[in-house]
């Protein structure tokens, strides 16, 4: 890792045409890079071969799905990550099928690693999607970060790739401080003792 920085993977969860996710993810990646604790990689699920149907049942605690070759960059990024930020919209009070597929195709890659959430959408700002994601990631033994970022009515509250609310940068710093703390704590713990999945 560059200068022993923790590796943060920012995942763009939506693959819809006309999506706003890449704008949000780019801004989040800029904030994370400026924070200084992370080596940042953005992974866009629109660039990944991501079948919605899994090939069979993977035994609990294992990671045995035969994945498509086009999924290898995603798997590699998740495997090498120390922490994640999932950028998600809200579709019908939940998150996109593409993000669920990316999560479900992997198991050990999430375990004992921290996950923060940045959501966007209409009036709720994607919070319903995050509530569902928190349950899913907890099942996979990830540690979810309490303070996330939510962007209601994102198409009218952003300009030139930046949120218009001035307090947003401070909220992002809080998220990143918590994420950095958990990243260091969990990375140290994983290096000391294998996680008992």
C-alpha positions as CSV (number, residue, x, y, z in Angstrom):
1,X,0.0,0.0,0.0
2,X,1.2,3.5,-0.9
3,X,2.9,5.0,2.2
4,X,1.1,2.3,4.2
5,X,-2.3,4.0,3.7
6,X,-5.4,1.9,4.0
7,X,-7.1,1.0,0.8
8,X,-10.6,2.4,0.4
9,X,-12.8,1.2,-2.4
10,X,-15.7,3.5,-3.3
11,X,-18.4,1.5,-5.1
12,X,-20.8,3.1,-7.6
13,X,-23.9,1.0,-6.9
14,X,-26.2,2.0,-9.7
15,X,-25.9,0.9,-13.4
16,X,-28.9,2.7,-14.8
17,X,-28.7,5.0,-17.8
18,X,-28.6,8.7,-16.7
19,X,-27.6,7.7,-13.1
20,X,-26.2,10.3,-10.7
21,X,-24.0,7.9,-8.9
22,X,-20.7,8.6,-10.6
23,X,-21.0,12.3,-9.7
24,X,-21.5,11.5,-6.1
25,X,-18.8,8.9,-6.0
26,X,-16.3,11.2,-7.6
27,X,-16.9,13.9,-5.0
28,X,-16.6,11.3,-2.2
29,X,-13.4,10.0,-3.6
30,X,-12.0,13.5,-3.7
31,X,-13.0,14.0,0.0
32,X,-11.4,10.7,0.9
33,X,-8.2,11.5,-0.9
34,X,-8.0,14.9,0.7
35,X,-8.5,13.3,4.1
36,X,-5.1,11.6,3.8
37,X,-5.7,8.3,5.5
38,X,-6.7,6.4,2.4
39,X,-5.4,5.2,-1.0
40,X,-8.7,5.5,-2.9
41,X,-10.1,3.4,-5.8
42,X,-13.4,3.9,-7.4
43,X,-15.2,0.8,-8.7
44,X,-18.2,1.4,-11.0
45,X,-20.5,-1.6,-11.2
46,X,-21.5,-0.5,-14.7
47,X,-18.0,-1.6,-15.8
48,X,-18.3,-5.1,-14.3
49,X,-19.8,-8.3,-15.7
50,X,-22.4,-8.9,-13.0
51,X,-25.0,-11.6,-13.5
52,X,-28.0,-11.3,-11.2
53,X,-28.3,-15.1,-10.9
54,X,-25.8,-16.9,-8.7
55,X,-24.7,-20.4,-9.8
56,X,-25.5,-22.2,-6.6
57,X,-25.3,-22.2,-2.8
58,X,-21.9,-21.3,-1.3
59,X,-21.3,-23.0,2.0
60,X,-21.5,-20.7,4.9
61,X,-18.2,-19.0,5.6
62,X,-16.7,-19.9,2.3
63,X,-16.2,-18.1,-1.0
64,X,-16.6,-20.8,-3.7
65,X,-18.7,-19.3,-6.4
66,X,-17.2,-19.8,-9.9
67,X,-17.2,-16.1,-11.0
68,X,-17.3,-14.8,-14.6
69,X,-13.9,-13.7,-15.8
70,X,-15.3,-10.1,-16.2
71,X,-15.9,-10.0,-12.5
72,X,-12.2,-10.5,-11.6
73,X,-11.3,-6.8,-11.3
74,X,-14.2,-6.3,-8.8
75,X,-13.3,-9.3,-6.8
76,X,-9.6,-8.2,-6.7
77,X,-10.6,-4.7,-5.6
78,X,-12.9,-6.0,-2.8
79,X,-10.3,-8.6,-1.7
80,X,-7.5,-6.0,-1.3
81,X,-9.7,-3.3,0.3
82,X,-9.4,-2.4,3.9
83,X,-12.6,-0.3,3.8
84,X,-15.6,0.5,1.6
85,X,-17.9,3.3,0.8
86,X,-21.0,2.2,-1.0
87,X,-22.7,4.9,-3.0
88,X,-26.3,4.0,-3.6
89,X,-29.5,5.6,-4.9
90,X,-32.9,4.5,-3.5
91,X,-35.2,2.6,-5.9
92,X,-38.6,1.9,-4.4
93,X,-37.4,2.2,-0.8
94,X,-34.4,0.0,-1.4
95,X,-31.1,-0.3,-3.2
96,X,-30.3,-1.4,-6.8
97,X,-30.2,-5.1,-7.9
98,X,-26.7,-4.4,-9.2
99,X,-25.4,-3.6,-5.8
100,X,-27.1,-6.7,-4.2
101,X,-25.5,-8.9,-6.9
102,X,-22.1,-7.4,-6.3
103,X,-22.5,-8.1,-2.6
104,X,-23.9,-11.6,-3.0
105,X,-21.2,-12.8,-5.4
106,X,-18.7,-12.2,-2.6
107,X,-18.5,-13.3,1.0
108,X,-15.1,-13.3,2.6
109,X,-14.2,-10.0,1.0
110,X,-16.5,-8.1,3.3
111,X,-15.7,-9.8,6.6
112,X,-14.3,-7.8,9.4
113,X,-14.0,-4.7,7.3
114,X,-15.8,-1.3,7.7
115,X,-18.4,-0.1,5.3
116,X,-19.7,3.5,5.1
117,X,-22.7,4.6,3.1
118,X,-23.4,7.6,0.9
119,X,-26.9,7.7,-0.5
120,X,-28.9,10.0,-2.7
121,X,-32.4,10.2,-4.1
122,X,-35.7,12.0,-3.6
123,X,-37.1,13.3,-0.4
124,X,-35.6,10.5,1.7
125,X,-32.1,10.9,0.2
126,X,-31.7,7.2,-0.1
127,X,-31.9,6.4,3.7
128,X,-34.3,3.5,3.1
129,X,-31.7,1.9,0.8
130,X,-29.0,2.3,3.5
131,X,-31.2,0.7,6.2
132,X,-31.5,-2.4,4.0
133,X,-27.8,-2.4,3.2
134,X,-26.9,-2.2,6.9
135,X,-28.7,-5.5,7.5
136,X,-27.1,-7.2,4.6
137,X,-23.6,-6.2,5.4
138,X,-24.0,-7.1,9.0
139,X,-25.0,-10.6,7.9
140,X,-21.7,-10.8,6.0
141,X,-19.7,-9.8,9.1
142,X,-18.8,-6.3,8.0
143,X,-18.8,-3.4,10.4
144,X,-21.2,-0.6,9.3
145,X,-20.3,3.0,10.1
146,X,-23.0,5.0,12.0
147,X,-22.5,8.4,10.3
148,X,-23.3,8.3,6.6
149,X,-24.0,11.0,4.0
150,X,-27.5,11.4,2.5
151,X,-28.4,13.7,-0.4
152,X,-32.1,14.3,-0.8
153,X,-33.3,15.8,-4.1
154,X,-29.8,15.4,-5.4
155,X,-30.6,16.8,-8.9
156,X,-31.4,20.2,-7.5
157,X,-29.0,20.3,-4.6
158,X,-25.7,19.8,-6.5
159,X,-24.0,22.0,-9.0
160,X,-20.9,21.3,-11.0
161,X,-20.2,18.0,-9.3
162,X,-20.4,19.5,-5.8
163,X,-23.2,19.6,-3.2
164,X,-24.6,23.1,-2.5
165,X,-25.0,22.7,1.2
166,X,-21.9,24.1,2.8
167,X,-22.0,21.8,5.9
168,X,-21.6,18.7,3.7
169,X,-17.8,18.8,3.7
170,X,-17.8,18.7,7.5
171,X,-20.3,15.8,7.5
172,X,-18.0,14.0,5.0
173,X,-15.0,14.6,7.3
174,X,-16.9,13.0,10.2
175,X,-17.8,9.9,8.1
176,X,-14.1,9.6,7.0
177,X,-12.8,10.0,10.6
178,X,-15.0,7.2,11.8
179,X,-14.2,5.1,8.8
180,X,-10.4,5.7,9.3
181,X,-10.6,4.7,13.0
182,X,-12.5,1.5,12.2
183,X,-10.2,0.7,9.3
184,X,-7.1,0.9,11.4
185,X,-8.6,-1.0,14.2
186,X,-10.0,-3.8,12.1
187,X,-6.9,-4.1,9.9
188,X,-4.7,-4.4,13.0
189,X,-7.1,-7.1,14.3
190,X,-7.1,-9.1,11.1
191,X,-3.3,-9.0,10.9
192,X,-3.1,-10.2,14.5
193,X,-5.7,-12.9,14.4
194,X,-7.7,-14.4,11.4
195,X,-11.4,-13.5,11.7
196,X,-13.5,-16.4,13.0
197,X,-16.1,-16.5,10.2
